[in-house]
Amino acid sequence: MSAPQLLVHDKADNVGVVVVEGLTAGTDMLCVVTEDNSDFRLTVTADIPIGHKVALGDLAQGDTVIKYGEDIGKMVGPAEKGGHVHTHNCKTKRW
C-alpha cells in the first residue's frame, strides 16, 4: 500500500485530515482510518493544505463536525464530499 494522503481518526468522523503537502483538486486520495487501519478512496474537490480537513460526505450549514469521534464544531457554510473544511466554513461551538 502506498502512503495515505488523508487520515481519518475514528469511524464516526465526517472529516479527515490532509497529511501531505501540495494536495490538488481532482486527486484520488488514499484515505486510512487509524482506528482500525482500514482504507478507502476519495477524490478531493479543491487544493487543500496539509493539516486542513476534508469532508467525507456532503456537509450542510449547521451540521456537526466530527473528528476523533468527537464534536469539534459546526458548519457555518457548506462543503461537498471531498471539499475543504476549515475556518471559512467550520467554527467551534465554544464561543
SEFIZA-3560 file (N, C-alpha, C; in Angstrom, 3 decimals):
REM SEFIZA-3560
<numar><xx>0.849</xx><yy>-1.181</yy><zz>0.000</zz><atom>N</atom></numar>
<numar><xx>0.000</xx><yy>0.000</yy><zz>0.000</zz><atom>CA</atom></numar>
<numar><xx>0.892</xx><yy>1.240</yy><zz>0.000</zz><atom>C</atom></numar>
<numar><xx>0.514</xx><yy>2.247</yy><zz>-0.776</zz><atom>N</atom></numar>
<numar><xx>1.269</xx><yy>3.494</yy><zz>-0.806</zz><atom>CA</atom></numar>
<numar><xx>0.898</xx><yy>4.340</yy><zz>0.410</zz><atom>C</atom></numar>
<numar><xx>1.600</xx><yy>5.435</yy><zz>0.599</zz><atom>N</atom></numar>
<numar><xx>1.366</xx><yy>6.312</yy><zz>1.747</zz><atom>CA</atom></numar>
<numar><xx>0.035</xx><yy>7.044</yy><zz>1.592</zz><atom>C</atom></numar>
<numar><xx>-0.734</xx><yy>7.147</yy><zz>2.669</zz><atom>N</atom></numar>
<numar><xx>-2.027</xx><yy>7.840</yy><zz>2.584</zz><atom>CA</atom></numar>
<numar><xx>-1.854</xx><yy>9.352</yy><zz>2.434</zz><atom>C</atom></numar>
<numar><xx>-2.855</xx><yy>9.970</yy><zz>1.831</zz><atom>N</atom></numar>
<numar><xx>-2.897</xx><yy>11.430</yy><zz>1.727</zz><atom>CA</atom></numar>
<numar><xx>-3.856</xx><yy>12.030</yy><zz>2.754</zz><atom>C</atom></numar>
<numar><xx>-4.747</xx><yy>11.186</yy><zz>3.314</zz><atom>N</atom></numar>
<numar><xx>-5.744</xx><yy>11.649</yy><zz>4.269</zz><atom>CA</atom></numar>
<numar><xx>-5.858</xx><yy>10.642</yy><zz>5.393</zz><atom>C</atom></numar>
<numar><xx>-5.885</xx><yy>11.146</yy><zz>6.637</zz><atom>N</atom></numar>
<numar><xx>-6.106</xx><yy>10.281</yy><zz>7.792</zz><atom>CA</atom></numar>
<numar><xx>-7.448</xx><yy>10.609</yy><zz>8.419</zz><atom>C</atom></numar>
<numar><xx>-8.191</xx><yy>9.562</yy><zz>8.757</zz><atom>N</atom></numar>
<numar><xx>-9.443</xx><yy>9.663</yy><zz>9.488</zz><atom>CA</atom></numar>
<numar><xx>-9.187</xx><yy>8.934</yy><zz>10.800</zz><atom>C</atom></numar>
<numar><xx>-9.444</xx><yy>9.591</yy><zz>11.923</zz><atom>N</atom></numar>
<numar><xx>-9.073</xx><yy>9.017</yy><zz>13.214</zz><atom>CA</atom></numar>
<numar><xx>-10.054</xx><yy>7.976</yy><zz>13.731</zz><atom>C</atom></numar>
<numar><xx>-11.338</xx><yy>8.166</yy><zz>13.471</zz><atom>N</atom></numar>
<numar><xx>-12.386</xx><yy>7.331</yy><zz>14.056</zz><atom>CA</atom></numar>
<numar><xx>-13.434</xx><yy>7.036</yy><zz>12.984</zz><atom>C</atom></numar>
<numar><xx>-14.028</xx><yy>5.861</yy><zz>13.009</zz><atom>N</atom></numar>
<numar><xx>-15.044</xx><yy>5.507</yy><zz>12.013</zz><atom>CA</atom></numar>
<numar><xx>-16.252</xx><yy>6.434</yy><zz>12.062</zz><atom>C</atom></numar>
<numar><xx>-16.490</xx><yy>7.112</yy><zz>13.184</zz><atom>N</atom></numar>
<numar><xx>-17.622</xx><yy>8.038</yy><zz>13.312</zz><atom>CA</atom></numar>
<numar><xx>-17.332</xx><yy>9.409</yy><zz>12.708</zz><atom>C</atom></numar>
<numar><xx>-16.079</xx><yy>9.687</yy><zz>12.353</zz><atom>N</atom></numar>
<numar><xx>-15.689</xx><yy>11.010</yy><zz>11.837</zz><atom>CA</atom></numar>
<numar><xx>-16.358</xx><yy>11.317</yy><zz>10.496</zz><atom>C</atom></numar>
<numar><xx>-16.681</xx><yy>12.592</yy><zz>10.295</zz><atom>N</atom></numar>
<numar><xx>-17.187</xx><yy>13.011</yy><zz>8.980</zz><atom>CA</atom></numar>
<numar><xx>-16.202</xx><yy>13.931</yy><zz>8.265</zz><atom>C</atom></numar>
<numar><xx>-14.996</xx><yy>14.072</yy><zz>8.833</zz><atom>N</atom></numar>
<numar><xx>-13.890</xx><yy>14.788</yy><zz>8.186</zz><atom>CA</atom></numar>
<numar><xx>-12.607</xx><yy>13.989</yy><zz>8.396</zz><atom>C</atom></numar>
<numar><xx>-11.672</xx><yy>14.183</yy><zz>7.476</zz><atom>N</atom></numar>
<numar><xx>-10.340</xx><yy>13.619</yy><zz>7.613</zz><atom>CA</atom></numar>
<numar><xx>-9.325</xx><yy>14.740</yy><zz>7.498</zz><atom>C</atom></numar>
<numar><xx>-8.065</xx><yy>14.443</yy><zz>7.814</zz><atom>N</atom></numar>
<numar><xx>-7.002</xx><yy>15.443</yy><zz>7.819</zz><atom>CA</atom></numar>
<numar><xx>-5.978</xx><yy>15.141</yy><zz>6.730</zz><atom>C</atom></numar>
<numar><xx>-5.675</xx><yy>16.159</yy><zz>5.935</zz><atom>N</atom></numar>
<numar><xx>-4.662</xx><yy>16.039</yy><zz>4.881</zz><atom>CA</atom></numar>
<numar><xx>-3.284</xx><yy>15.898</yy><zz>5.532</zz><atom>C</atom></numar>
<numar><xx>-2.526</xx><yy>14.898</yy><zz>5.093</zz><atom>N</atom></numar>
<numar><xx>-1.218</xx><yy>14.634</yy><zz>5.696</zz><atom>CA</atom></numar>
<numar><xx>-0.066</xx><yy>14.728</yy><zz>4.688</zz><atom>C</atom></numar>
<numar><xx>-0.317</xx><yy>15.379</yy><zz>3.551</zz><atom>N</atom></numar>
<numar><xx>0.724</xx><yy>15.582</yy><zz>2.535</zz><atom>CA</atom></numar>
<numar><xx>0.712</xx><yy>17.040</yy><zz>2.076</zz><atom>C</atom></numar>
<numar><xx>1.840</xx><yy>17.504</yy><zz>1.604</zz><atom>N</atom></numar>
<numar><xx>1.941</xx><yy>18.840</yy><zz>1.004</zz><atom>CA</atom></numar>
<numar><xx>1.453</xx><yy>18.778</yy><zz>-0.436</zz><atom>C</atom></numar>
<numar><xx>0.902</xx><yy>19.877</yy><zz>-0.909</zz><atom>N</atom></numar>
<numar><xx>0.592</xx><yy>20.017</yy><zz>-2.328</zz><atom>CA</atom></numar>
<numar><xx>-0.581</xx><yy>19.193</yy><zz>-2.825</zz><atom>C</atom></numar>
<numar><xx>-1.573</xx><yy>18.920</yy><zz>-1.980</zz><atom>N</atom></numar>
<numar><xx>-2.747</xx><yy>18.173</yy><zz>-2.425</zz><atom>CA</atom></numar>
<numar><xx>-3.588</xx><yy>19.049</yy><zz>-3.349</zz><atom>C</atom></numar>
<numar><xx>-3.828</xx><yy>18.584</yy><zz>-4.553</zz><atom>N</atom></numar>
<numar><xx>-4.535</xx><yy>19.389</yy><zz>-5.552</zz><atom>CA</atom></numar>
<numar><xx>-5.888</xx><yy>18.797</yy><zz>-5.911</zz><atom>C</atom></numar>
<numar><xx>-6.794</xx><yy>19.694</yy><zz>-6.315</zz><atom>N</atom></numar>
<numar><xx>-8.141</xx><yy>19.297</yy><zz>-6.729</zz><atom>CA</atom></numar>
<numar><xx>-8.071</xx><yy>18.190</yy><zz>-7.767</zz><atom>C</atom></numar>
<numar><xx>-8.955</xx><yy>17.216</yy><zz>-7.618</zz><atom>N</atom></numar>
<numar><xx>-9.014</xx><yy>16.107</yy><zz>-8.560</zz><atom>CA</atom></numar>
<numar><xx>-8.188</xx><yy>14.904</yy><zz>-8.167</zz><atom>C</atom></numar>
<numar><xx>-7.383</xx><yy>15.031</yy><zz>-7.107</zz><atom>N</atom></numar>
<numar><xx>-6.561</xx><yy>13.906</yy><zz>-6.662</zz><atom>CA</atom></numar>
<numar><xx>-7.442</xx><yy>12.810</yy><zz>-6.070</zz><atom>C</atom></numar>
<numar><xx>-7.233</xx><yy>11.587</yy><zz>-6.518</zz><atom>N</atom></numar>
<numar><xx>-7.886</xx><yy>10.410</yy><zz>-5.945</zz><atom>CA</atom></numar>
<numar><xx>-7.024</xx><yy>9.973</yy><zz>-4.767</zz><atom>C</atom></numar>
<numar><xx>-7.470</xx><yy>10.318</yy><zz>-3.554</zz><atom>N</atom></numar>
<numar><xx>-6.655</xx><yy>10.115</yy><zz>-2.355</zz><atom>CA</atom></numar>
<numar><xx>-6.814</xx><yy>8.717</yy><zz>-1.776</zz><atom>C</atom></numar>
<numar><xx>-5.730</xx><yy>8.214</yy><zz>-1.217</zz><atom>N</atom></numar>
<numar><xx>-5.783</xx><yy>7.046</yy><zz>-0.354</zz><atom>CA</atom></numar>
<numar><xx>-6.051</xx><yy>7.577</yy><zz>1.047</zz><atom>C</atom></numar>
<numar><xx>-7.137</xx><yy>7.124</yy><zz>1.665</zz><atom>N</atom></numar>
<numar><xx>-7.552</xx><yy>7.569</yy><zz>2.995</zz><atom>CA</atom></numar>
<numar><xx>-7.472</xx><yy>6.378</yy><zz>3.942</zz><atom>C</atom></numar>
<numar><xx>-6.860</xx><yy>6.570</yy><zz>5.104</zz><atom>N</atom></numar>
<numar><xx>-6.713</xx><yy>5.492</yy><zz>6.082</zz><atom>CA</atom></numar>
<numar><xx>-7.417</xx><yy>5.889</yy><zz>7.372</zz><atom>C</atom></numar>
<numar><xx>-8.209</xx><yy>4.954</yy><zz>7.913</zz><atom>N</atom></numar>
<numar><xx>-8.870</xx><yy>5.136</yy><zz>9.203</zz><atom>CA</atom></numar>
<numar><xx>-7.945</xx><yy>4.549</yy><zz>10.254</zz><atom>C</atom></numar>
<numar><xx>-7.376</xx><yy>5.402</yy><zz>11.122</zz><atom>N</atom></numar>
<numar><xx>-6.372</xx><yy>4.937</yy><zz>12.076</zz><atom>CA</atom></numar>
<numar><xx>-6.961</xx><yy>4.039</yy><zz>13.166</zz><atom>C</atom></numar>
<numar><xx>-8.265</xx><yy>4.147</yy><zz>13.415</zz><atom>N</atom></numar>
<numar><xx>-8.927</xx><yy>3.324</yy><zz>14.435</zz><atom>CA</atom></numar>
<numar><xx>-8.749</xx><yy>1.830</yy><zz>14.157</zz><atom>C</atom></numar>
<numar><xx>-8.854</xx><yy>1.447</yy><zz>12.882</zz><atom>N</atom></numar>
<numar><xx>-8.763</xx><yy>0.023</yy><zz>12.557</zz><atom>CA</atom></numar>
<numar><xx>-7.867</xx><yy>-0.277</yy><zz>11.349</zz><atom>C</atom></numar>
<numar><xx>-7.160</xx><yy>0.746</yy><zz>10.877</zz><atom>N</atom></numar>
<numar><xx>-6.236</xx><yy>0.626</yy><zz>9.741</zz><atom>CA</atom></numar>
<numar><xx>-6.943</xx><yy>0.248</yy><zz>8.433</zz><atom>C</atom></numar>
<numar><xx>-8.258</xx><yy>0.493</yy><zz>8.349</zz><atom>N</atom></numar>
<numar><xx>-8.963</xx><yy>0.275</yy><zz>7.090</zz><atom>CA</atom></numar>
<numar><xx>-8.661</xx><yy>1.435</yy><zz>6.146</zz><atom>C</atom></numar>
<numar><xx>-8.982</xx><yy>1.275</yy><zz>4.884</zz><atom>N</atom></numar>
<numar><xx>-8.725</xx><yy>2.357</yy><zz>3.939</zz><atom>CA</atom></numar>
<numar><xx>-9.859</xx><yy>2.462</yy><zz>2.929</zz><atom>C</atom></numar>
<numar><xx>-9.920</xx><yy>3.607</yy><zz>2.275</zz><atom>N</atom></numar>
<numar><xx>-10.887</xx><yy>3.873</yy><zz>1.217</zz><atom>CA</atom></numar>
<numar><xx>-10.317</xx><yy>4.958</yy><zz>0.335</zz><atom>C</atom></numar>
<numar><xx>-10.980</xx><yy>5.242</yy><zz>-0.765</zz><atom>N</atom></numar>
<numar><xx>-10.517</xx><yy>6.272</yy><zz>-1.697</zz><atom>CA</atom></numar>
<numar><xx>-11.549</xx><yy>7.383</yy><zz>-1.746</zz><atom>C</atom></numar>
<numar><xx>-11.067</xx><yy>8.599</yy><zz>-1.961</zz><atom>N</atom></numar>
<numar><xx>-11.926</xx><yy>9.786</yy><zz>-2.030</zz><atom>CA</atom></numar>
<numar><xx>-11.244</xx><yy>10.795</yy><zz>-2.946</zz><atom>C</atom></numar>
<numar><xx>-12.007</xx><yy>11.425</yy><zz>-3.818</zz><atom>N</atom></numar>
<numar><xx>-11.461</xx><yy>12.453</yy><zz>-4.700</zz><atom>CA</atom></numar>
<numar><xx>-11.665</xx><yy>13.815</yy><zz>-4.059</zz><atom>C</atom></numar>
<numar><xx>-10.570</xx><yy>14.552</yy><zz>-3.927</zz><atom>N</atom></numar>
<numar><xx>-10.619</xx><yy>15.887</yy><zz>-3.338</zz><atom>CA</atom></numar>
<numar><xx>-11.073</xx><yy>16.888</yy><zz>-4.406</zz><atom>C</atom></numar>
<numar><xx>-11.924</xx><yy>17.847</yy><zz>-4.017</zz><atom>N</atom></numar>
<numar><xx>-12.507</xx><yy>18.774</yy><zz>-4.994</zz><atom>CA</atom></numar>
<numar><xx>-11.839</xx><yy>20.145</yy><zz>-5.020</zz><atom>C</atom></numar>
<numar><xx>-10.858</xx><yy>20.367</yy><zz>-4.138</zz><atom>N</atom></numar>
<numar><xx>-10.161</xx><yy>21.662</yy><zz>-4.070</zz><atom>CA</atom></numar>
<numar><xx>-8.713</xx><yy>21.413</yy><zz>-3.689</zz><atom>C</atom></numar>
<numar><xx>-7.856</xx><yy>22.403</yy><zz>-3.925</zz><atom>N</atom></numar>
<numar><xx>-6.492</xx><yy>22.348</yy><zz>-3.410</zz><atom>CA</atom></numar>
<numar><xx>-6.597</xx><yy>22.543</yy><zz>-1.897</zz><atom>C</atom></numar>
<numar><xx>-6.015</xx><yy>21.632</yy><zz>-1.115</zz><atom>N</atom></numar>
<numar><xx>-6.153</xx><yy>21.707</yy><zz>0.344</zz><atom>CA</atom></numar>
<numar><xx>-4.781</xx><yy>21.567</yy><zz>0.991</zz><atom>C</atom></numar>
<numar><xx>-4.423</xx><yy>22.518</yy><zz>1.857</zz><atom>N</atom></numar>
<numar><xx>-3.121</xx><yy>22.471</yy><zz>2.526</zz><atom>CA</atom></numar>
<numar><xx>-3.017</xx><yy>21.342</yy><zz>3.555</zz><atom>C</atom></numar>
<numar><xx>-1.812</xx><yy>20.937</yy><zz>3.823</zz><atom>N</atom></numar>
<numar><xx>-1.548</xx><yy>19.939</yy><zz>4.851</zz><atom>CA</atom></numar>
<numar><xx>-2.124</xx><yy>20.428</yy><zz>6.187</zz><atom>C</atom></numar>
<numar><xx>-2.716</xx><yy>19.512</yy><zz>6.937</zz><atom>N</atom></numar>
<numar><xx>-3.277</xx><yy>19.826</yy><zz>8.247</zz><atom>CA</atom></numar>
<numar><xx>-4.722</xx><yy>20.300</yy><zz>8.209</zz><atom>C</atom></numar>
<numar><xx>-5.240</xx><yy>20.615</yy><zz>7.019</zz><atom>N</atom></numar>
<numar><xx>-6.631</xx><yy>21.047</yy><zz>6.904</zz><atom>CA</atom></numar>
<numar><xx>-7.537</xx><yy>19.829</yy><zz>6.732</zz><atom>C</atom></numar>
<numar><xx>-8.826</xx><yy>20.025</yy><zz>6.926</zz><atom>N</atom></numar>
<numar><xx>-9.795</xx><yy>18.939</yy><zz>6.888</zz><atom>CA</atom></numar>
<numar><xx>-10.479</xx><yy>18.828</yy><zz>5.524</zz><atom>C</atom></numar>
<numar><xx>-10.942</xx><yy>17.601</yy><zz>5.241</zz><atom>N</atom></numar>
<numar><xx>-11.698</xx><yy>17.288</yy><zz>4.034</zz><atom>CA</atom></numar>
<numar><xx>-13.012</xx><yy>16.630</yy><zz>4.461</zz><atom>C</atom></numar>
<numar><xx>-14.111</xx><yy>17.053</yy><zz>3.850</zz><atom>N</atom></numar>
<numar><xx>-15.413</xx><yy>16.450</yy><zz>4.133</zz><atom>CA</atom></numar>
<numar><xx>-15.479</xx><yy>15.049</yy><zz>3.541</zz><atom>C</atom></numar>
<numar><xx>-15.903</xx><yy>14.081</yy><zz>4.337</zz><atom>N</atom></numar>
<numar><xx>-16.029</xx><yy>12.699</yy><zz>3.863</zz><atom>CA</atom></numar>
<numar><xx>-17.371</xx><yy>12.453</yy><zz>3.187</zz><atom>C</atom></numar>
<numar><xx>-18.285</xx><yy>13.367</yy><zz>3.375</zz><atom>N</atom></numar>
<numar><xx>-19.603</xx><yy>13.349</yy><zz>2.736</zz><atom>CA</atom></numar>
<numar><xx>-20.063</xx><yy>14.786</yy><zz>2.654</zz><atom>C</atom></numar>
<numar><xx>-21.178</xx><yy>15.029</yy><zz>2.002</zz><atom>N</atom></numar>
<numar><xx>-21.698</xx><yy>16.396</yy><zz>1.926</zz><atom>CA</atom></numar>
<numar><xx>-22.037</xx><yy>16.901</yy><zz>3.321</zz><atom>C</atom></numar>
<numar><xx>-21.574</xx><yy>18.114</yy><zz>3.646</zz><atom>N</atom></numar>
<numar><xx>-21.863</xx><yy>18.756</yy><zz>4.927</zz><atom>CA</atom></numar>
<numar><xx>-22.593</xx><yy>20.068</yy><zz>4.643</zz><atom>C</atom></numar>
<numar><xx>-23.699</xx><yy>20.278</yy><zz>5.342</zz><atom>N</atom></numar>
<numar><xx>-24.501</xx><yy>21.486</yy><zz>5.164</zz><atom>CA</atom></numar>
<numar><xx>-24.296</xx><yy>22.444</yy><zz>6.330</zz><atom>C</atom></numar>
<numar><xx>-24.648</xx><yy>23.689</yy><zz>6.113</zz><atom>N</atom></numar>
<numar><xx>-24.596</xx><yy>24.670</yy><zz>7.189</zz><atom>CA</atom></numar>
<numar><xx>-25.414</xx><yy>24.137</yy><zz>8.362</zz><atom>C</atom></numar>
<numar><xx>-24.837</xx><yy>24.214</yy><zz>9.572</zz><atom>N</atom></numar>
<numar><xx>-25.500</xx><yy>23.741</yy><zz>10.781</zz><atom>CA</atom></numar>
<numar><xx>-25.125</xx><yy>22.323</yy><zz>11.178</zz><atom>C</atom></numar>
<numar><xx>-24.527</xx><yy>21.555</yy><zz>10.257</zz><atom>N</atom></numar>
<numar><xx>-24.121</xx><yy>20.184</yy><zz>10.586</zz><atom>CA</atom></numar>
<numar><xx>-23.008</xx><yy>20.180</yy><zz>11.621</zz><atom>C</atom></numar>
<numar><xx>-22.988</xx><yy>19.162</yy><zz>12.458</zz><atom>N</atom></numar>
<numar><xx>-21.925</xx><yy>18.955</yy><zz>13.436</zz><atom>CA</atom></numar>
<numar><xx>-20.730</xx><yy>18.322</yy><zz>12.737</zz><atom>C</atom></numar>
<numar><xx>-19.534</xx><yy>18.815</yy><zz>13.061</zz><atom>N</atom></numar>
<numar><xx>-18.290</xx><yy>18.269</yy><zz>12.511</zz><atom>CA</atom></numar>
<numar><xx>-17.714</xx><yy>17.304</yy><zz>13.542</zz><atom>C</atom></numar>
<numar><xx>-17.465</xx><yy>16.068</yy><zz>13.110</zz><atom>N</atom></numar>
<numar><xx>-16.952</xx><yy>15.025</yy><zz>13.998</zz><atom>CA</atom></numar>
<numar><xx>-15.528</xx><yy>14.660</yy><zz>13.573</zz><atom>C</atom></numar>
<numar><xx>-14.601</xx><yy>14.785</yy><zz>14.528</zz><atom>N</atom></numar>
<numar><xx>-13.191</xx><yy>14.411</yy><zz>14.328</zz><atom>CA</atom></numar>
<numar><xx>-12.731</xx><yy>13.759</yy><zz>15.629</zz><atom>C</atom></numar>
<numar><xx>-11.935</xx><yy>12.709</yy><zz>15.545</zz><atom>N</atom></numar>
<numar><xx>-11.534</xx><yy>11.915</yy><zz>16.719</zz><atom>CA</atom></numar>
<numar><xx>-12.755</xx><yy>11.288</yy><zz>17.393</zz><atom>C</atom></numar>
<numar><xx>-13.866</xx><yy>11.126</yy><zz>16.653</zz><atom>N</atom></numar>
<numar><xx>-15.086</xx><yy>10.608</yy><zz>17.229</zz><atom>CA</atom></numar>
<numar><xx>-15.796</xx><yy>11.602</yy><zz>18.124</zz><atom>C</atom></numar>
<numar><xx>-15.369</xx><yy>12.866</yy><zz>18.089</zz><atom>N</atom></numar>
<numar><xx>-15.898</xx><yy>13.916</yy><zz>18.975</zz><atom>CA</atom></numar>
<numar><xx>-16.441</xx><yy>15.086</yy><zz>18.166</zz><atom>C</atom></numar>
<numar><xx>-17.387</xx><yy>15.788</yy><zz>18.732</zz><atom>N</atom></numar>
<numar><xx>-17.945</xx><yy>17.015</yy><zz>18.164</zz><atom>CA</atom></numar>
<numar><xx>-16.894</xx><yy>18.116</yy><zz>18.303</zz><atom>C</atom></numar>
<numar><xx>-16.360</xx><yy>18.590</yy><zz>17.169</zz><atom>N</atom></numar>
<numar><xx>-15.341</xx><yy>19.652</yy><zz>17.227</zz><atom>CA</atom></numar>
<numar><xx>-15.869</xx><yy>20.998</yy><zz>16.742</zz><atom>C</atom></numar>
<numar><xx>-17.122</xx><yy>21.037</yy><zz>16.273</zz><atom>N</atom></numar>
<numar><xx>-17.653</xx><yy>22.302</yy><zz>15.804</zz><atom>CA</atom></numar>
<numar><xx>-18.862</xx><yy>22.114</yy><zz>14.921</zz><atom>C</atom></numar>
<numar><xx>-19.256</xx><yy>23.229</yy><zz>14.282</zz><atom>N</atom></numar>
<numar><xx>-20.402</xx><yy>23.172</yy><zz>13.375</zz><atom>CA</atom></numar>
<numar><xx>-20.051</xx><yy>23.864</yy><zz>12.074</zz><atom>C</atom></numar>
<numar><xx>-20.721</xx><yy>23.432</yy><zz>11.048</zz><atom>N</atom></numar>
<numar><xx>-20.533</xx><yy>24.028</yy><zz>9.730</zz><atom>CA</atom></numar>
<numar><xx>-21.299</xx><yy>25.347</yy><zz>9.671</zz><atom>C</atom></numar>
<numar><xx>-20.612</xx><yy>26.405</yy><zz>9.258</zz><atom>N</atom></numar>
<numar><xx>-21.259</xx><yy>27.713</yy><zz>9.066</zz><atom>CA</atom></numar>
<numar><xx>-21.426</xx><yy>28.006</yy><zz>7.575</zz><atom>C</atom></numar>
<numar><xx>-21.028</xx><yy>27.063</yy><zz>6.774</zz><atom>N</atom></numar>
<numar><xx>-21.190</xx><yy>27.092</yy><zz>5.324</zz><atom>CA</atom></numar>
<numar><xx>-21.078</xx><yy>25.659</yy><zz>4.842</zz><atom>C</atom></numar>
<numar><xx>-21.483</xx><yy>25.380</yy><zz>3.627</zz><atom>N</atom></numar>
<numar><xx>-21.465</xx><yy>24.004</yy><zz>3.137</zz><atom>CA</atom></numar>
<numar><xx>-20.083</xx><yy>23.544</yy><zz>2.670</zz><atom>C</atom></numar>
<numar><xx>-19.928</xx><yy>22.229</yy><zz>2.589</zz><atom>N</atom></numar>
<numar><xx>-18.759</xx><yy>21.599</yy><zz>1.964</zz><atom>CA</atom></numar>
<numar><xx>-19.243</xx><yy>20.319</yy><zz>1.317</zz><atom>C</atom></numar>
<numar><xx>-18.938</xx><yy>20.157</yy><zz>0.039</zz><atom>N</atom></numar>
<numar><xx>-19.320</xx><yy>18.937</yy><zz>-0.651</zz><atom>CA</atom></numar>
<numar><xx>-18.354</xx><yy>17.816</yy><zz>-0.291</zz><atom>C</atom></numar>
<numar><xx>-18.757</xx><yy>16.595</yy><zz>-0.560</zz><atom>N</atom></numar>
<numar><xx>-17.883</xx><yy>15.440</yy><zz>-0.350</zz><atom>CA</atom></numar>
<numar><xx>-16.564</xx><yy>15.700</yy><zz>-1.063</zz><atom>C</atom></numar>
<numar><xx>-15.449</xx><yy>15.578</yy><zz>-0.339</zz><atom>N</atom></numar>
<numar><xx>-14.132</xx><yy>15.846</yy><zz>-0.907</zz><atom>CA</atom></numar>
<numar><xx>-13.733</xx><yy>17.304</yy><zz>-0.825</zz><atom>C</atom></numar>
<numar><xx>-14.598</xx><yy>18.142</yy><zz>-0.227</zz><atom>N</atom></numar>
<numar><xx>-14.345</xx><yy>19.582</yy><zz>-0.146</zz><atom>CA</atom></numar>
<numar><xx>-13.550</xx><yy>19.995</yy><zz>1.087</zz><atom>C</atom></numar>
<numar><xx>-13.048</xx><yy>21.209</yy><zz>1.028</zz><atom>N</atom></numar>
<numar><xx>-12.229</xx><yy>21.813</yy><zz>2.071</zz><atom>CA</atom></numar>
<numar><xx>-13.090</xx><yy>22.210</yy><zz>3.266</zz><atom>C</atom></numar>
<numar><xx>-12.697</xx><yy>21.792</yy><zz>4.460</zz><atom>N</atom></numar>
<numar><xx>-13.363</xx><yy>22.186</yy><zz>5.702</zz><atom>CA</atom></numar>
<numar><xx>-12.314</xx><yy>22.889</yy><zz>6.558</zz><atom>C</atom></numar>
<numar><xx>-12.542</xx><yy>24.170</yy><zz>6.822</zz><atom>N</atom></numar>
<numar><xx>-11.595</xx><yy>24.968</yy><zz>7.606</zz><atom>CA</atom></numar>
<numar><xx>-12.359</xx><yy>26.160</yy><zz>8.182</zz><atom>C</atom></numar>
<numar><xx>-11.666</xx><yy>27.186</yy><zz>8.598</zz><atom>N</atom></numar>
<numar><xx>-12.292</xx><yy>28.311</yy><zz>9.299</zz><atom>CA</atom></numar>
<numar><xx>-13.278</xx><yy>29.095</yy><zz>8.449</zz><atom>C</atom></numar>
<numar><xx>-13.229</xx><yy>28.952</yy><zz>7.138</zz><atom>N</atom></numar>
<numar><xx>-14.179</xx><yy>29.666</yy><zz>6.272</zz><atom>CA</atom></numar>
<numar><xx>-15.574</xx><yy>29.039</yy><zz>6.301</zz><atom>C</atom></numar>
<numar><xx>-15.671</xx><yy>27.772</yy><zz>6.729</zz><atom>N</atom></numar>
<numar><xx>-16.984</xx><yy>27.115</yy><zz>6.760</zz><atom>CA</atom></numar>
<numar><xx>-17.215</xx><yy>26.251</yy><zz>7.991</zz><atom>C</atom></numar>
<numar><xx>-16.302</xx><yy>26.293</yy><zz>8.958</zz><atom>N</atom></numar>
<numar><xx>-16.416</xx><yy>25.482</yy><zz>10.179</zz><atom>CA</atom></numar>
<numar><xx>-15.966</xx><yy>26.328</yy><zz>11.375</zz><atom>C</atom></numar>
<numar><xx>-16.770</xx><yy>26.340</yy><zz>12.414</zz><atom>N</atom></numar>
<numar><xx>-16.455</xx><yy>27.117</yy><zz>13.632</zz><atom>CA</atom></numar>
<numar><xx>-16.639</xx><yy>26.247</yy><zz>14.862</zz><atom>C</atom></numar>
<numar><xx>-15.880</xx><yy>26.515</yy><zz>15.887</zz><atom>N</atom></numar>
<numar><xx>-16.054</xx><yy>25.844</yy><zz>17.171</zz><atom>CA</atom></numar>
<numar><xx>-17.379</xx><yy>26.264</yy><zz>17.785</zz><atom>C</atom></numar>
<numar><xx>-17.924</xx><yy>25.426</yy><zz>18.641</zz><atom>N</atom></numar>
<numar><xx>-19.153</xx><yy>25.757</yy><zz>19.357</zz><atom>CA</atom></numar>
<numar><xx>-18.837</xx><yy>26.396</yy><zz>20.713</zz><atom>C</atom></numar>
<numar><xx>-17.565</xx><yy>26.544</yy><zz>21.024</zz><atom>N</atom></numar>
<numar><xx>-17.157</xx><yy>27.075</yy><zz>22.319</zz><atom>CA</atom></numar>
<numar><xx>-17.511</xx><yy>28.546</yy><zz>22.510</zz><atom>C</atom></numar>
<numar><xx>-17.478</xx><yy>29.319</yy><zz>21.441</zz><atom>N</atom></numar>
<numar><xx>-17.804</xx><yy>30.737</yy><zz>21.536</zz><atom>CA</atom></numar>
<numar><xx>-18.405</xx><yy>31.221</yy><zz>20.249</zz><atom>C</atom></numar>
//
